[in-house]
Amino acid sequence: MRGKSMKNVITISREYGAGGSTIGHMVADRLGIDYLDKALILGTASEAQVSVNSVLKLDEVVPTNFGFAQSLFDFYNKPLNEKLFAAQSEVIKRFGEKGNCVIVGRNANSILKEFDNTLHIFICANMKSRVARMLKKEMYAGTSEAKMRDIIEAVDKRRRKYCDYYTNTVFGDARYYDVCLDSSRLGEEACVDIICELAKR
């Protein structure tokens, strides 16, 4: 593990629609470090010796169909998922050792909890702003506000279950992060400013 100078691995956990991925991209761009998303999926597939499609099916990819979102993660007794989580954990640890990256989601805060060079962030937002953000996306064109709230709540529930099952921690509980930021109150730019400043300390 690296020393305690600059925090050069930043993990970002987030509520669905709170802008965590956007903020992660902005942080990575400003600090000149890697943003890890597709690299984790490809690395997990290679580590587990399974197809990329298998990883995509069980990754944190949010389906556009609400019913599918509910059924997709009813998988906890399936050996493949255990294998994929173990493989993904190894890939995340390797990136953690290498440093200079932003990792969004995938319980990276728990997987890298013993690493000294990390900064663990949780991004939340109020429901109104989350609904408004997601309705701007092409994948949700024509979706009603009520339906969008249902989708958001389903994804949050899925993430809580996933986090509890694999890490025995509570998704969104401040005890498991260094900082929790409300993007609906602070705005994306302020969140990025705060994260980058903390990373440099």
N, C-alpha and C positions, 0 to 999 in steps of 0.2 A: 504494500500500500504506500501511497505517496505521503509526503509531509503535510503540515497544516498551514501552508502559505495560501496561495490562491486556490479557491474551490473550483477545480477545473472539470468536475462532473456535476451537472445540474439535472436533477430529476424533477419532473413536473407531473403531478397527479392533478386530475381536474374533474369537475362536474361536467356533464354533457351540455354543451352550448355555452360554457363559461369562457371560451376562447383560449384554453390552455395550449392547444397546438399552435395557434397563431402567435401567442406570446412566446412559446418555445422557439419558433422560427426566428422571431425578432431578436431574442436573446442570443441565439447562435450566430446570427448575422453580425450583431453589434460586437460580440466578443471574438469573432473570427474563429469559431469552433464548429465542430460537426453537429448537425441535427440528425438524430437517428430515428428512423422509422422503417423504411423499406430494408435497410441494412440489417435490422434486427430480425425481420421476417425471413430474409434470405439466409442469415446466419443460423437461425433456429432450424430451418428446413435442412440445412447441411448437417448440423449437429445431430439432429434426430434421425437423419437419413430417411426423410419422408418428402413428399412433394410440397412445393410452395403452396399449392391449392389447399392441401390439408391444413397447413398453418393458417392460411387466410380464413378458412372456415371457422377456426376456433380462436382466432386472435381477437383483439379489441375492435374489429371492424364492425361498424354499426350498420345493420341492414335498414333498408328504407321501409320494410314492411313491419308493422308493429307486432303482429302475431308471431312472425319469424323471430323477432327480437326476444320474445318470451321463450320460445322453444329452443332456440339456438344454444342457450347456455344451460340446458337441462342435461348436463353431461358428466356430472362429477364421479360417476362410477366407471367411466370409460378409460381403459388403460392408455389409449393414445393421448388423451389430454394430460395425463400424468407425465408421460414421456415428453410431450411438447413443452410443458412448463419447466421440467428439469433442464431440457435443452436450452430453452430461452434464458433461464437463469444463468447457465454457464456462459452463454453469449454475452449477456449483460455484464457479468463479472469481468469478462475479458476486456470489454469496452471500458469498464470502470478502472481496470488496471492501466489501460492505455491512456485514459484521460482525454481532456479537451473535447467534451461533447455534451449535448443536451439530450436527455432521454425522456420522452413523453409517455406516460402511462406504464402498463405492464408490471405494476408493483415494483418498479425499479428502486423506489425508496426503501422498501423492505429488503430486497435482494442485496442492496449495497449498504445496508445499515452499519456495517463494521468498517467501511472505507472512510478514511480520514479526509479525503479530498473532495467530499461531496457536499452539495447544498440541496436540501429536499424542500420542494415548494408544493403547496396545494392551492389551486385556483378555484374559487367558487364565484357565484353570481346569483342575483335574485331571479326568480322564475320569469318575470316579465322580460328582462333583457335577454335571457337565454332563449325564450320563444322567438323574440324578434330576430335574434342573430341567426337561428336555424332556419327560419322562414325565408331568409334571403338566399339560402343555398338552392341551387338548381334541383338537387335531389328531392327537395321537399316542396317543389312548385305545386300550388293548388291545395296544399295541406291546410286545414283549418287550425286556428289557434288552440282549440280544445284538443284536437288530435295531436298537435305538436307537444302539448303538455303531457299527454299520455305517453308519447314516445320518449320524451326526456325522463319521465319518472321510471319508465321501464328500463332504460339504459342505466340510470343511476342504481336501480335495484340490482341489475345484473353485475355492475361493478362492485357493489357492496358484497354480494354473495361470493364473487370471484376472489376478492381481497380477503374476506374472512376464511374461505376454504383453504386457500393456498398459503396465506401468511399468518393466520390467526391474529390479525390486527383489524382495526375498525377504519374503513374507508372514510376519509374526511375528518377523522379525529386529530385535533391539533397536536396530540402527544407524539404522533408518528411523523411529524414534519418539522422543519426548522422554522418555516414561515407560512402563514395562510393569508392569501390576498383575495379581496373581493373585487373582481374586475368591473362589476357594474357600478361600484362606488368610486374606484380609483381610476378606471380607464386603462386600456392596454398599455399605452406609453408609460404611464406611471408605474405599472407593474413591472415593465421591462427595466425601467430606471432603477427600481428598488432591487430587483434580482441581480442586475449587473453590478450595482454598488456592493451588495453583500458578497458576491462572488469574488470581488477584487480585494476584500479585506483579509 
